[in-house]
């Protein structure tokens, strides 16, 4: 009368074996995306400079010596809502 409920072990194995190529593809795609995203942001991550003051003289960070883009310490956002 009612359909039989499959054994939980065989049901799990069937789902895993069916979706293994799909899961592998999604995992590789996610890894590629994260790798490309980190490579794109690498120059900006290196551009954050730390300046230290010793003996009254300010020494610039490594990023400013290498002429990488730097972020200003004060960031102003102008948001105009209509």
C-alpha positions as CSV (number, residue, x, y, z in Angstrom):
1,X,0.0,0.0,0.0
2,X,2.7,2.5,1.0
3,X,6.1,2.7,-0.7
4,X,8.8,1.1,1.4
5,X,11.3,3.5,3.1
6,X,14.8,2.6,1.9
7,X,17.5,1.8,4.3
8,X,19.2,5.0,5.5
9,X,22.7,3.7,4.7
10,X,21.9,2.7,1.1
11,X,20.0,6.0,0.6
12,X,22.9,8.1,1.8
13,X,25.4,6.2,-0.3
14,X,23.2,6.6,-3.4
15,X,22.9,10.3,-2.9
16,X,26.6,10.7,-2.2
17,X,27.7,8.6,-5.2
18,X,25.3,10.5,-7.5
19,X,26.3,14.0,-6.4
20,X,30.0,13.4,-6.1
21,X,31.0,14.9,-9.4
22,X,28.7,17.9,-8.8
23,X,30.1,18.5,-5.3
24,X,33.7,18.2,-6.7
25,X,32.9,20.7,-9.4
26,X,31.4,23.1,-7.0
27,X,34.3,22.8,-4.6
28,X,36.9,23.4,-7.3
29,X,34.9,26.4,-8.6
30,X,34.7,27.9,-5.2
31,X,38.5,27.4,-4.7
32,X,39.2,29.1,-8.0
33,X,36.9,32.0,-7.1
34,X,38.5,32.5,-3.7
35,X,42.0,32.2,-5.2
36,X,41.3,34.8,-7.9
37,X,39.6,37.1,-5.4
38,X,42.6,37.0,-3.1
39,X,45.1,37.6,-6.0
40,X,43.0,40.7,-7.0
41,X,43.0,42.1,-3.5
42,X,46.7,41.3,-2.7
43,X,48.1,44.7,-3.8
44,X,45.5,46.5,-1.7
45,X,46.3,44.3,1.3
46,X,49.9,45.1,0.9
47,X,49.2,48.8,0.5
48,X,48.1,49.3,4.1
49,X,51.1,51.1,5.6
50,X,52.1,51.5,9.2
51,X,54.0,54.6,10.1
52,X,56.1,54.7,13.3
53,X,57.4,57.8,15.0
54,X,60.8,57.4,16.6
55,X,63.1,60.3,17.7
56,X,60.5,62.8,16.4
57,X,60.8,61.5,12.8
58,X,58.1,59.6,11.1
59,X,59.2,56.6,9.1
60,X,56.9,55.5,6.3
61,X,55.8,51.9,5.8
62,X,57.1,49.5,3.3
63,X,54.1,50.0,1.0
64,X,54.7,53.7,0.5
65,X,58.3,53.0,-0.4
66,X,57.2,50.6,-3.1
67,X,54.8,53.1,-4.6
68,X,51.7,50.8,-4.1
69,X,48.3,52.5,-3.7
70,X,47.7,53.6,-0.2
71,X,44.6,54.2,1.8
72,X,44.1,57.4,3.7
73,X,43.5,57.1,7.4
74,X,40.4,59.3,7.2
75,X,37.8,58.0,4.8
76,X,34.8,60.2,4.1
77,X,31.6,58.9,2.5
78,X,29.2,61.4,1.0
79,X,25.8,59.8,0.8
80,X,23.1,61.8,-0.9
81,X,19.6,60.5,-0.5
82,X,16.8,61.9,-2.6
